Amino acid sequence: MKRFLTAAMALCLLLSCLVPACAQGGYRPQTPPSGICGPCASYNVEEGVLTISGAGPVTSLPSFDYLSFLDHSPIHTVIVEEGITALPHDTTLCFLPNITHVELPDSLRYVGRMAFVDTAWLDGLTDEFCIVGDGILLDYNGPGGKVVVPDTVRYISSQAFSGTDVTELVLGESVKYIGDGTWGLENTAKLETVTFVNKAYDKYAYPTMIQNNYNPWIDVKSGVDQNGTVYFNRFLVMDGVLLYYGGGPGSVTVPDAVTFIATGGIYGSPDKFTEIIIPDTVTEIAENAIQGGSLDGNKPTFVFAAADSAAQKFVENNTEWLFRFMANGQDNSSLLNFTAKEIYYSDMFKDVHEEDWFHETVAIAFELGLMNGRDRDQYAFYTFVPAGDIKLSEAITVAARVRDTYYYEKTDFTAAEGAMWYQPYVDYALANKIIAEVPKDLNRPATRAEFASMLAAALPERELTAIHEEVHFADIDEAHPAYAAIMLLSRAGVMEGKGEDRFDPDTQVKRCEAAAMLARCVRTEQRIQPDLT
């Protein structure tokens, strides 16, 4: 009996040592043999055959290499049924050496950059041009040299020419999409010349083939290389088509030789480009050709070009990025310079509610960086204090911000060590005649007359066009020092009286009133319109 127990214990110990690594946490849980792989697509694995069915794109697939390891049924066949339009941009279908047979439908329009790499099926293809699906050139097996891509090809997969001896590539009118990610024409070390004919791209087709650092012909430098490809600093231009800009952040001046900016031509990380200068020679710009400022960062990219040009139309039609169009010759001063710097949420301030008359104007003043909240309670909730007064130091500050933004001066208002926070604003206001002299007490509340004087001095009269013809207040006349400013703003619909023909020039300005006046100054649609009834 003891010998039996000893043998049993030894057998258990041996079996415990043979527990697969997956049971010890070395591998992920077993991949289900079937499941969802897209909005309207599903997969099923049975006896080594992977079948993908449904409609539309396949967005993700599990790790079938692991599934094959567990059930000892390596995937040897992939069948993609009619209706599927895209295979994923990942490594799921690569590195499965046992795949020897693949069936792809005519509905397939896109194949991810690593699909079928290192599979026996792809390695076994022998046709010079292996075209699958809806005009997808998946693989090239020709002798190299000069290669003219067939007119039936619409999309060239990333690995199609990898490791080949192609030296010259001619892309016909039918080619609309080349590679993806940063893998376009990967490892084509002998490729020297690309003749790019077609200028029309699919909506999200980025011609990133030209971003590959492994290709000699992408060694971007000034001048014209031995193949006739024109390079302007860090621009790649072929036959007037700007395919790629590889320069750093900041200002970009598009070369005069450019007539068309292709999709992804001027692209980079958000907020990379502060301004882009586009010449009159550019007559067409593809969708998603230029990346602007970040909507989250609220920093626009300025586009300088001729009025009514392709560049202006591009900016007007583009909502994916944040742009500001400036016509050539236009003064840098503009109400269009007032773009969002912050994001206002409906519950940003606990004392400003959607039903309040000043809710929208407070939001505008905050988003444009003209006014901030005042206090924060123990729960970190900010308050705006709409009924509170605005001190002279604060009134001078917001007026200085208005002028600085309007003229796009980007002044650094950081106070020197030991100085009051508002001192740079006061100095700016004094230098730019927003105030005639520094008030003795900057901490006292500003009056309506004083605030009117500052706002009127912050903007040129051309931005305060009169929309009210008959404006009269019984409590001020031309002898009042702020009369001209009050009348200018009142006629423009920025300010209004207190009723009974009174303006109350010496009344303190409430913070909600200040926000409303600021919003009306810089947003003409907010101005008080005449009563035409």
Buried (B, 14 or more C-beta within 10 A) or exposed (E): EEEEEEEEEEEEEEEEEEEEEBEEEEBEEEBEBEEBBBEBBBBBBEEBBBBBBBBBBBBEBBBBBBBBBEEEBBBBBBBBBEBBBBBBBBBBBBEBBBBBEBEBBEBBBBBBBBBBBEBBBBEEBEEEBBBBBBBBBBBBEEEBEEBEBBEEBBBBBBBBBBEBBBBBBBBBEBBBBBBBBBBBBBBBEBBBBBBBBBBEBBEEBBBBBBBBEEBBBBEBEEEEBEEEBBBBBBBBBBBBBBBBBBBEEEEBBBBEBBBBBBBBBBBBEBBBBBBBBBBEEBEBBBBBBBBBBBBEEBBBBBBBBBEEBBBBBBBEEBEEBBBBBBBBEEEEBBEBBBBBBEEBEEEBBBBBEEEBEBBBBBBBBBBBBBBBBBEEEEEEBBBBBBEBBBBBBBBBBBBBBBBBBBBBBEBEBEEEEEEEEBBBBBBBBBEBEBBEEEBEEBEEBBBBBBBBBBBBBBBEEEBBEEEBEEBEBEBBEEEBEBBBBBBBBBBBBBBBBEEEEEBBBEBBBBBBBBBBBBBBBBBBEBBBEEEEE
